Amino acid sequence: MDRIVAAARDAYGSPEILVNNAGFLQQKRFVDLTVEDFDRMISVHLRGTFLCTRAVLPEMLSRGNGIIVNVASQLGQIGGIELCHYSSAKAGIIGLTKSLAREVSAQGVRVNTVAPGPINTELVLGLSEEWRNAKAAELPLGRFGEPWEVAETVAFLVSDGAALYVGQTLGPNSGDVML
């Protein structure tokens, strides 16, 4: 991460915004999960968010400003069948966001989460057709979201218009989670 941040700093200047949005999805019943399955999921999602944030946060704090947006999932709020390890990792990201926001917001760094519902990406399209059909039928809007709709949520959170948003979880999720 240090090399990546150094290269980004050299090319674009000091990091002002970080969006943690990496991951993968694996559909598996809990009783079939291996320790390796669980560890990989936690490592990519939660540990990855931690490592990326740790690489840029000191500089943001020393400057007294910065914005971090972590991408979780609504499954971190409500859980998901055959997705226990994924849901656990995403719930961890939501918890990390809230704790970090309490720790650093007074020092000028805003931290929030976006927790999308099912979005038409390769990740979701890789789930079983049975799961996708059942999930679409549950959604109040009756459709999965599109990547640009999540991008608009992230764009809002990094804008000046979101100056009062700290430790929040915004959910572009077709009405599946209503908080």
C-alpha positions as CSV (number, residue, x, y, z in Angstrom):
1,M,0.0,0.0,0.0
2,D,2.8,2.4,0.7
3,R,4.1,2.0,-2.8
4,I,0.6,2.5,-4.3
5,V,0.0,5.6,-2.2
6,A,3.4,7.0,-3.1
7,A,2.8,6.5,-6.8
8,A,-0.6,8.2,-6.5
9,R,0.9,11.1,-4.6
10,D,3.6,11.5,-7.2
11,A,1.1,11.5,-10.0
12,Y,-1.8,13.4,-8.4
13,G,-0.6,15.1,-5.2
14,S,-1.6,14.4,-1.6
15,P,-4.6,12.1,-1.2
16,E,-7.8,14.0,-0.3
17,I,-10.3,11.2,-1.0
18,L,-10.2,7.5,-0.5
19,V,-12.9,5.1,-1.8
20,N,-12.4,1.6,-0.6
21,N,-14.2,-0.5,-3.1
22,A,-12.6,-3.9,-3.7
23,G,-14.0,-7.3,-3.2
24,F,-15.3,-10.6,-4.4
25,L,-18.2,-12.8,-3.8
26,Q,-18.5,-16.5,-3.1
27,Q,-21.9,-18.2,-2.5
28,K,-21.5,-21.1,-0.1
29,R,-23.6,-22.6,2.7
30,F,-22.1,-21.9,6.1
31,V,-21.6,-25.6,6.9
32,D,-19.5,-25.9,3.7
33,L,-17.3,-22.9,4.4
34,T,-13.7,-23.6,5.1
35,V,-11.5,-21.5,7.4
36,E,-9.6,-20.5,4.2
37,D,-12.9,-19.3,2.6
38,F,-13.7,-17.2,5.6
39,D,-10.2,-15.8,6.1
40,R,-9.9,-14.8,2.4
41,M,-13.3,-13.0,2.5
42,I,-12.3,-11.1,5.7
43,S,-8.9,-10.4,4.3
44,V,-9.9,-8.9,1.0
45,H,-12.9,-6.9,2.3
46,L,-12.2,-5.8,5.9
47,R,-8.4,-6.1,6.1
48,G,-8.1,-4.4,2.6
49,T,-10.2,-1.5,3.8
50,F,-8.1,-1.2,7.0
51,L,-4.8,-1.3,5.0
52,C,-5.8,1.2,2.4
53,T,-7.2,3.6,5.1
54,R,-4.1,3.2,7.2
55,A,-2.0,4.2,4.3
56,V,-3.6,7.6,3.7
57,L,-5.2,8.5,7.0
58,P,-2.0,10.0,8.7
59,E,-1.5,12.4,5.9
60,M,-5.2,13.4,5.9
61,L,-5.0,14.0,9.7
62,S,-1.9,16.0,9.5
63,R,-3.5,18.2,6.8
64,G,-6.8,18.4,8.8
65,N,-9.0,17.3,6.0
66,G,-9.9,14.2,4.0
67,I,-12.9,12.1,2.9
68,I,-13.0,8.3,3.2
69,V,-15.9,6.3,1.7
70,N,-16.0,2.6,2.3
71,V,-18.1,0.4,0.1
72,A,-19.9,-2.3,2.2
73,S,-23.2,-4.1,1.3
74,Q,-26.7,-4.2,2.6
75,L,-25.9,-7.8,3.4
76,G,-23.7,-6.4,6.2
77,Q,-26.9,-5.0,7.7
78,I,-29.3,-7.8,7.1
79,G,-27.2,-10.9,6.3
80,G,-27.6,-13.2,3.3
81,I,-28.3,-16.9,2.8
82,E,-25.2,-18.7,1.6
83,L,-23.3,-15.5,2.1
84,C,-22.4,-15.6,5.8
85,H,-18.7,-14.8,5.3
86,Y,-19.4,-12.0,2.8
87,S,-22.1,-10.5,5.2
88,S,-19.6,-10.7,8.1
89,A,-16.9,-8.9,6.2
90,K,-19.3,-6.2,5.1
91,A,-20.7,-5.8,8.6
92,G,-17.1,-5.3,9.8
93,I,-16.6,-2.5,7.3
94,I,-19.7,-0.8,8.6
95,G,-18.4,-1.1,12.1
96,L,-14.9,0.1,11.2
97,T,-16.5,3.1,9.5
98,K,-18.6,4.1,12.5
99,S,-15.7,3.7,14.9
100,L,-13.2,5.5,12.7
101,A,-15.7,8.4,12.1
102,R,-16.0,8.9,15.8
103,E,-12.2,8.9,16.1
104,V,-11.2,11.3,13.3
105,S,-14.1,13.5,12.3
106,A,-13.2,16.2,14.8
107,Q,-9.8,16.3,13.1
108,G,-11.4,17.1,9.7
109,V,-11.7,13.6,8.1
110,R,-15.1,12.5,7.2
111,V,-15.7,8.7,7.0
112,N,-18.9,7.1,5.6
113,T,-20.1,3.9,4.1
114,V,-22.2,3.0,1.0
115,A,-24.0,-0.2,1.4
116,P,-25.5,-1.1,-2.0
117,G,-28.2,-3.7,-2.5
118,P,-27.9,-6.0,-5.5
119,I,-26.3,-4.2,-8.4
120,N,-25.9,-5.4,-11.9
121,T,-22.2,-6.1,-11.7
122,E,-20.2,-9.2,-12.5
123,L,-20.2,-10.0,-8.8
124,V,-24.0,-10.2,-8.5
125,L,-24.5,-11.7,-12.0
126,G,-22.2,-14.5,-10.8
127,L,-24.7,-15.6,-8.2
128,S,-27.1,-18.3,-9.0
129,E,-30.1,-17.4,-11.2
130,E,-32.4,-18.8,-8.6
131,W,-31.0,-16.4,-6.0
132,R,-31.1,-13.4,-8.4
133,N,-34.8,-14.1,-9.3
134,A,-35.8,-14.6,-5.7
135,K,-34.0,-11.4,-4.7
136,A,-35.5,-9.3,-7.5
137,A,-39.0,-10.4,-6.5
138,E,-38.4,-9.1,-2.9
139,L,-37.3,-5.6,-3.9
140,P,-39.9,-2.8,-3.6
141,L,-38.5,-1.3,-6.8
142,G,-38.6,-4.8,-8.5
143,R,-35.1,-4.3,-10.0
144,F,-31.4,-4.5,-9.2
145,G,-29.5,-1.2,-9.2
146,E,-27.0,-0.1,-11.8
147,P,-23.3,0.7,-11.1
148,W,-23.8,4.4,-12.0
149,E,-26.5,4.7,-9.2
150,V,-23.9,3.6,-6.6
151,A,-21.3,5.9,-8.2
152,E,-23.8,8.8,-7.7
153,T,-24.0,8.0,-4.0
154,V,-20.3,8.0,-3.6
155,A,-20.0,11.3,-5.6
156,F,-22.5,12.8,-3.2
157,L,-20.5,11.6,-0.1
158,V,-17.3,13.2,-1.4
159,S,-19.0,16.5,-2.2
160,D,-19.4,19.6,-0.1
161,G,-23.1,18.9,0.1
162,A,-22.4,15.9,2.4
163,A,-20.4,18.0,4.9
164,L,-22.8,16.9,7.7
165,Y,-22.6,13.2,6.9
166,V,-20.2,11.4,9.4
167,G,-20.3,7.7,10.2
168,Q,-23.4,7.2,8.0
169,T,-24.3,4.2,5.9
170,L,-26.2,5.2,2.7
171,G,-28.0,2.4,1.0
172,P,-28.8,2.5,-2.7
173,N,-30.6,-0.8,-2.5
174,S,-34.0,-0.6,-4.4
175,G,-35.8,-0.4,-1.0
176,D,-34.6,-3.7,0.3
177,V,-33.2,-2.1,3.5
178,M,-35.2,0.8,5.0
179,L,-33.6,2.4,8.0
